[in-house]
Amino acid sequence: MRFSNIQNTSIVEDYYNAVKSLVTLDQLYKDGDVKKKRQIIGSIFPEKLVSEGSHYRTARLNEAVKLIYSMGAGFSENKNGQT
């Protein structure tokens, strides 16, 4: 099955908009109203965010966020203390 050029263009635009949003996520959060901040937090933490005093926890993290966080894992120090 082939997609029309209109559908392909829409997918490419959606992709670029998503990447742009991820790159500027911190600024979107800072500038956003309460509704926008809730959307951002809800997209990162798909289940309830629980407050425990000054700490927060969640049952699970969004899979995409997990992958982003794990990208730097291969660059940690080895057991001999060398980088």
C-alpha positions, 0 to 999 in steps of 0.5 A: 500500500502506498501513501499519498504525498500529502500523508508523507508530508504530514508525517515528516512535519509531525516528526520535525515538530516532535523533535523541535518540541523535545529539543526545547522541552525545558523552555516549553515547560518554563513558558507554559501555563499550568495546563501545558506543564501538566501535559508535559509531565503527563507525557513523561510520567504516564502513570500517577506522580506521587508526592512524598514530602519534597520527593516525587515518585512514579510507578513507571517512566515513559519508554521513550524517556527511559531510552533517552536517559540510558543513552549516556550509560555507555560513557560511564567510568570503568571499574579501574577508574579510567574514563 
